[in-house]
């Protein structure tokens, strides 16, 4: 019997995607629906598993886990990179790590949903309507506003054509941004200081690394207009959470929309849950039917290839 454990199936839907029936007889698929936040909990869930499937970076997996999971031979992560998995430690333990494709545009769509929610105070007005109120806020126009993109890679650059369609001006900054490439995509390459000073909406699309942690900090937030909004659909630690909370509570910026956090799931008592002028979503950027279909169907393909002795989409350290 080949035991396969699907981790962090929060919504209890993994069984609906991927075509698990393609797996041969003798495969047992177990779905774990709760977030496992300790070494013991993860190892207990994966006890006896030959195959584990990790949904993005919901569960860290490293050397301490692999030392205790002697039967684990294949680890599949959704997506082709996962900062929460120590791929080198897995290789040392004789574990093959494979990835899948995805749908990066889903995160771009969610970023725009958050921008529109901020600009028109939709959560606030929705709550007001349900409480019997009518027209409590005044919206912010996108047309004529400036969108500042922190990071102009695959996701950041995909934000630009939507902004242009709304009639916005687009500024872009990243560490090694080519001004010609930015111009070709309809954006003006500027330095980081200018972006934060001029933008009405600042959207973060940057890869998290030790160098980029707190990329948006006290100095950057202080440069933003009091009428400006911050949107983060990338990774929580890219923004200094204490500085952002202080700025929001003091009214130094108009608001923020967050889909990502330093600790996920966000603790029930986290101050962001009570912060004023925010729109919050629980890391939904990639959570769409098409994305899940790709993630889980290609995870099944990875398992079949491994069982056939020819692993595919193998990740290296």
C-alpha positions in Angstrom: 0.0 0.0 0.0 1.3 3.4 -1.0 0.2 6.0 1.5 -0.2 9.5 0.0 -1.0 12.5 2.3 -2.3 15.7 1.0 -1.4 18.5 3.5 -3.4 21.7 4.3 -6.5 20.9 2.3 -8.2 23.8 4.3 -11.4 23.8 2.3 -11.8 20.1 2.0 -11.8 20.2 -1.8 -8.6 18.5 -3.0 -10.5 15.3 -3.7 -12.6 17.2 -6.3 -9.5 18.2 -8.4 -6.8 16.3 -10.1 -8.3 13.1 -11.1 -7.0 11.0 -8.2 -8.8 7.9 -9.7 -5.9 7.8 -12.1 -3.6 6.4 -9.4 -3.2 2.6 -9.5 -4.8 0.2 -7.1 -2.8 0.0 -3.9 -2.6 3.8 -3.4 -4.3 5.3 -0.4 -4.9 9.0 -0.5 -5.5 10.8 2.9 -6.5 14.5 3.1 -5.4 16.6 6.0 -7.8 19.6 6.4 -6.2 21.4 9.4 -3.1 23.6 9.5 -0.4 21.7 11.3 1.7 24.2 13.2 4.2 21.9 15.1 6.9 19.4 14.2 5.1 16.7 16.0 1.7 17.4 14.3 3.3 17.4 10.8 5.2 14.2 11.5 2.1 12.5 13.0 0.1 13.4 9.9 2.8 12.1 7.6 3.5 8.9 9.6 3.8 6.0 7.2 3.5 8.2 4.1 5.6 7.4 1.1 4.3 10.5 -0.7 3.3 14.0 0.6 1.7 16.8 -1.2 2.3 20.3 0.1 0.0 23.2 -0.9 2.2 26.1 -1.5 4.0 27.3 1.6 1.3 26.5 4.1 3.5 24.0 6.0 7.3 24.3 6.4 9.2 21.0 5.8 12.8 20.7 6.7 15.6 18.5 8.0 14.0 17.9 11.4 10.9 16.5 9.6 12.8 14.4 7.2 14.9 12.8 9.9 11.6 11.4 11.5 9.9 10.5 8.2 12.0 7.5 7.1 9.3 6.2 4.8 8.8 9.4 2.9 10.3 9.2 -0.6 8.4 11.8 -2.7 7.4 15.3 -1.8 5.3 17.2 -4.3 4.8 21.0 -3.9 2.2 22.9 -5.8 4.1 25.4 -7.9 7.7 25.1 -9.1 9.3 26.8 -6.1 8.5 26.6 -2.4 10.5 28.6 0.1 9.0 26.6 3.0 10.7 23.4 1.8 14.4 22.7 2.4 15.0 20.9 -0.9 18.7 20.3 0.0 17.7 18.6 3.2 15.2 16.5 1.4 17.8 15.4 -1.1 20.1 14.4 1.7 17.4 12.3 3.2 16.8 10.6 -0.2 13.5 12.3 -0.9 12.6 13.5 -4.4 11.0 16.9 -4.5 8.7 17.7 -7.5 6.7 20.7 -8.5 3.7 21.6 -10.6 2.6 24.4 -12.9 0.1 27.0 -11.8 -1.9 30.1 -12.8 0.0 33.2 -11.8 -2.6 35.5 -13.4 -5.0 34.5 -10.6 -3.0 36.5 -8.1 -3.1 39.5 -10.5 -6.8 39.3 -10.6 -7.0 39.1 -6.8 -4.8 42.2 -6.5 -7.2 44.1 -8.7 -10.1 42.9 -6.6 -8.4 44.3 -3.5 -7.6 47.6 -5.2 -11.2 48.1 -6.3 -12.4 47.1 -2.8 -10.2 49.8 -1.3 -11.0 52.4 -3.9 -14.8 52.1 -3.4 -14.9 50.9 0.2 -16.9 47.9 -0.8 -16.5 45.8 2.4 -17.5 48.9 4.5 -20.5 49.7 2.3 -21.5 46.0 2.2 -21.5 45.8 6.0 -23.4 49.1 6.2 -26.1 47.9 3.8 -26.6 44.8 5.9 -26.9 47.0 9.0 -29.5 49.3 7.3 -27.2 52.1 6.2 -26.9 53.8 2.9 -24.0 55.6 1.1 -21.5 56.1 3.9 -18.3 56.6 1.9 -16.9 58.5 -1.1 -14.9 56.5 -3.6 -11.4 57.1 -5.1 -11.2 57.3 -8.9 -8.8 54.9 -10.6 -8.8 56.9 -13.8 -6.2 59.6 -13.5 -4.6 58.0 -10.5 -1.1 56.5 -10.3 -0.3 52.9 -9.7 3.2 52.1 -8.3 4.4 48.6 -8.8 7.1 47.4 -6.4 8.5 44.5 -8.4 8.0 44.3 -12.2 8.5 40.6 -12.9 5.9 38.1 -14.2 3.2 39.3 -11.8 4.1 43.0 -11.5 4.3 43.5 -15.2 0.9 41.8 -15.7 -0.7 44.5 -13.5 0.3 47.3 -15.9 -2.1 46.6 -18.9 -5.1 46.5 -16.5 -4.0 49.8 -14.9 -3.7 51.4 -18.3 -7.2 50.2 -19.3 -8.5 52.0 -16.2 -6.8 55.1 -17.3 -4.1 55.0 -14.7 -0.4 56.1 -14.9 2.0 53.3 -14.0 5.3 53.6 -12.2 7.6 50.6 -11.6 10.6 49.9 -9.5 12.7 46.8 -8.8 16.3 46.3 -7.9 17.4 45.6 -11.5 14.6 46.9 -13.6 15.4 47.7 -17.2 13.7 51.1 -18.1 13.2 50.0 -21.7 11.4 46.8 -20.6 9.2 48.9 -18.3 8.4 51.4 -21.0 7.5 48.6 -23.4 5.0 47.4 -20.9 3.5 50.9 -20.5 5.2 51.8 -17.2 7.7 54.4 -16.2 10.8 53.1 -14.4 11.5 55.3 -11.3 13.6 55.0 -8.2 12.0 53.6 -5.1 11.7 56.9 -3.3 9.9 58.5 -6.2 7.5 55.6 -6.6 6.3 55.9 -2.9 6.0 59.7 -3.1 4.0 59.8 -6.3 1.8 56.7 -6.3 -1.9 56.7 -5.2 -1.9 52.9 -5.0 1.3 50.9 -4.2 1.1 47.2 -5.1 3.8 44.8 -4.0 4.9 42.0 -6.3 8.4 41.0 -5.1 10.2 37.7 -4.3 10.8 37.3 -0.6 14.5 36.8 0.4 16.7 37.9 3.3 17.5 41.0 1.3 13.9 41.9 0.5 12.5 41.4 4.0 10.9 44.7 5.2 11.4 46.1 1.7 8.5 48.4 2.5 9.4 49.9 5.9 9.1 53.0 8.0 10.8 55.2 5.4 8.8 54.0 2.5 5.5 54.3 4.3 6.3 57.8 5.5 6.9 58.9 1.9 3.4 57.8 0.8 0.6 60.4 0.4 -2.0 60.4 3.2 -4.5 59.6 0.5 -2.6 56.6 -0.8 -3.2 52.9 -0.4 -0.9 49.9 -0.1 -1.7 46.4 -1.5 0.3 43.3 -0.7 -0.5 40.0 -2.4 3.1 38.8 -2.5 4.5 37.8 0.9 3.8 39.2 4.3 7.4 39.9 5.5 8.0 42.2 2.5 6.2 44.8 4.5 7.2 45.9 8.0 4.0 44.9 9.8 4.7 47.1 12.9 5.3 50.1 10.7 2.2 49.5 8.6 0.0 49.0 11.7 1.3 52.2 13.1 0.7 54.1 9.9 -2.8 52.8 9.6 -3.7 53.5 13.1 -2.3 57.0 12.9 -4.1 57.7 9.6 -0.8 58.4 7.8 -2.0 56.4 4.7 -5.6 56.0 3.5 -5.6 52.2 3.8 -4.2 48.9 3.0 -5.3 45.6 1.4 -3.5 42.5 2.5 -3.7 38.9 1.3 -0.5 37.7 2.9 0.9 37.9 6.5 4.0 37.2 8.5 2.3 34.2 10.2 -0.3 32.2 8.3 -3.1 31.4 9.1 -3.4 34.8 10.7 -3.9 34.3 14.5 -7.3 35.2 15.8 -5.9 37.8 18.1 -3.6 39.4 15.5 -3.9 43.3 15.6 -4.4 43.4 11.8 -7.8 41.8 12.3 -8.8 45.0 14.2 -6.9 47.5 12.2 -8.8 50.4 10.7 -8.9 51.2 7.0 -8.0 47.7 5.8 -9.4 45.0 3.5 -8.1 41.6 4.5 -8.3 38.3 2.6 -6.8 34.9 3.8 -4.1 34.3 1.1 -6.6 33.8 -1.7 -4.4 35.1 -4.5 -3.8 31.6 -6.0 -7.0 30.0 -4.7 -9.1 29.5 -7.8 -10.7 26.4 -9.5 -8.4 26.6 -12.5 -5.3 26.9 -10.3 -6.3 24.0 -8.1 -7.1 21.9 -11.1 -3.5 22.5 -12.4 -1.9 22.0 -9.0 -3.6 18.7 -8.2 -3.7 17.2 -11.7 0.0 17.7 -12.1 0.6 16.4 -8.6 -1.1 13.2 -9.7 1.1 13.2 -12.8 4.2 13.6 -10.5 3.1 10.6 -8.4 2.5 8.4 -11.5 5.9 9.3 -12.9 7.6 8.5 -9.6 5.8 5.2 -9.3 6.9 4.5 -12.9 10.5 5.2 -11.8 10.9 8.3 -13.9 10.2 11.4 -11.8 9.3 14.6 -13.6 9.4 18.3 -12.7 12.1 17.5 -10.1 13.3 20.5 -8.1 16.9 21.0 -7.1 18.4 23.0 -4.3 
